[in-house]
Amino acid sequence: MDIRIEQADGGALRRHANGVAALVRDAVESGASIGFVLPLGDDVLQAYAEQIAAEVDDGSRVVVLALDGDAVVGMVHLGLVKWPNGRHRADLQKLIVHTSARRRGIGLALMEAVERVALEHGRTLLVLDTAGGGAEELYRASGWVEIGAVPRYAGLPDGTLVATTIFAKELE
């Protein structure tokens, strides 16, 4: 596996729309709480891929992809706060690694890349929320600090409501 980590512009996201859709489907069908519920239609996934490409185009989102050849095997987003009092921070979202590519350092590589990109955008405070899973270990190992938990905040793909843990990291 020869993984490339790349910041994607809107055009790249449109070229990789099917791969992004397949990655999201894999995550949701594996139980990840990333905003989608089952059953998950192809039309929903294609609309999502176009939405994130449009948000990258308008400067409100940054997307970093992990690619194995042309296959999308991972992804992470930064939601860029546009309010004048929030231009120092961003929301880390949608850290996803395909189930077939996990435990190979891709999640860590995506986190390191997105933190570099955040600094390039002048973002020195990152915040994320997670509904459990193996990612919490990665966040802690990467220097993220647990802030607390919000009960019944996130919905799993089957509709079950679960607590979400909030993490933050100050970048230097």
C-alpha positions in Angstrom: 0.0 0.0 0.0 1.5 3.3 -1.2 -0.5 6.0 0.6 -0.5 9.6 -0.5 -1.9 12.3 1.8 -3.2 15.3 -0.2 -5.2 18.4 0.4 -8.1 18.3 -2.1 -9.5 21.2 -4.0 -13.1 21.1 -5.3 -12.1 19.6 -8.6 -10.2 16.8 -7.0 -13.2 16.1 -4.7 -15.5 15.9 -7.8 -13.0 13.6 -9.5 -13.0 11.4 -6.4 -16.7 11.7 -5.6 -17.3 8.0 -6.0 -14.4 7.2 -3.8 -15.6 9.6 -1.1 -19.1 8.1 -1.3 -17.7 4.6 -0.9 -15.6 5.7 2.0 -18.5 7.3 3.8 -20.7 4.2 3.0 -18.1 1.9 4.5 -17.9 4.0 7.7 -21.6 4.3 8.2 -22.3 0.7 7.4 -19.6 -0.1 10.0 -21.5 1.9 12.6 -19.7 5.3 12.6 -21.6 8.3 13.8 -20.6 10.8 11.1 -24.0 12.4 10.4 -25.7 9.8 8.3 -28.4 7.2 9.0 -29.2 3.9 7.4 -30.4 3.0 4.8 -28.0 5.2 2.9 -28.9 6.0 -0.7 -26.4 6.6 -3.4 -28.2 9.9 -4.1 -27.5 11.1 -0.6 -23.8 10.2 -0.9 -23.4 11.9 -4.3 -25.1 15.1 -2.9 -22.7 15.0 0.1 -19.7 14.7 -2.2 -20.8 17.7 -4.2 -21.6 19.7 -1.0 -18.2 19.2 0.4 -16.6 20.1 -3.0 -18.7 23.3 -3.1 -17.7 24.2 0.5 -14.0 23.7 -0.4 -14.6 26.0 -3.4 -16.1 28.7 -1.2 -13.4 28.5 1.4 -15.5 27.3 4.3 -14.0 23.7 4.4 -10.7 22.1 3.9 -10.5 18.4 3.0 -7.5 16.1 3.2 -7.6 12.8 1.4 -5.6 9.6 1.9 -5.2 7.9 -1.5 -3.9 4.5 -2.4 -3.4 4.9 -6.2 -6.8 6.4 -7.2 -8.7 4.8 -4.3 -9.8 7.0 -1.5 -8.9 5.2 1.7 -9.2 8.0 4.2 -10.4 11.6 4.7 -10.5 14.4 7.3 -12.1 17.8 7.1 -11.6 21.2 8.7 -14.7 23.4 9.1 -13.3 26.9 9.0 -15.1 29.4 11.2 -15.7 32.5 9.2 -16.9 34.8 12.0 -14.3 37.5 12.8 -14.0 36.4 16.4 -13.4 32.8 15.4 -10.8 33.0 12.6 -8.3 31.4 14.9 -10.2 28.1 15.2 -11.6 25.3 13.2 -13.7 22.2 13.7 -12.0 18.9 12.8 -14.6 16.7 11.2 -15.0 13.4 9.4 -11.8 11.6 10.2 -12.5 8.4 8.3 -10.2 5.5 7.4 -11.7 2.7 5.3 -12.1 -0.5 7.3 -9.7 -2.3 4.9 -6.9 0.2 5.6 -7.1 0.7 9.3 -4.2 0.2 11.8 -1.6 1.3 9.2 -0.9 4.8 10.4 -3.3 6.5 7.9 -5.4 8.2 10.6 -2.3 9.6 12.2 -1.0 10.8 8.9 -4.3 12.5 8.1 -4.3 14.2 11.6 -0.7 15.5 11.1 -1.5 16.8 7.7 -4.7 18.5 8.7 -3.0 20.2 11.6 -0.3 21.6 9.2 -3.1 22.8 6.9 -4.9 24.4 9.9 -1.8 26.4 10.7 -1.4 27.5 7.1 -4.9 28.9 7.4 -4.0 30.7 10.7 -6.0 28.3 12.8 -4.4 27.7 16.2 -7.3 26.0 18.0 -9.0 22.9 16.8 -12.1 21.3 18.3 -13.7 18.0 17.5 -16.4 15.7 18.8 -16.5 11.9 18.6 -19.0 9.3 19.6 -16.4 6.8 20.6 -14.6 4.1 18.7 -10.8 3.7 18.2 -10.3 7.3 17.3 -10.3 8.5 20.9 -7.0 6.7 21.4 -5.5 8.4 18.4 -6.7 11.9 19.5 -5.1 11.5 23.0 -1.9 10.1 21.5 -1.8 13.1 19.2 -2.0 15.6 22.0 -5.7 16.4 22.0 -7.3 17.2 25.4 -10.6 15.8 26.4 -12.9 18.6 27.4 -16.0 16.6 28.4 -19.0 14.7 27.1 -22.4 15.7 26.0 -25.0 12.9 26.7 -27.3 11.7 23.8 -25.7 14.2 21.4 -24.9 12.1 18.4 -27.0 9.5 16.5 -25.6 6.3 15.4 -26.6 5.1 11.9 -29.4 3.0 13.4 -30.8 6.1 15.2 -29.5 5.2 18.7 -28.5 8.4 20.6 -25.1 8.3 22.3 -22.8 10.6 24.2 -20.2 12.6 22.3 -16.8 13.4 23.7 -15.4 16.9 22.9 -11.6 17.3 22.4 -9.5 20.3 21.7 -5.9 21.0 20.7 -3.9 24.2 20.6 -1.4 24.3 17.7 1.9 26.0 17.8 
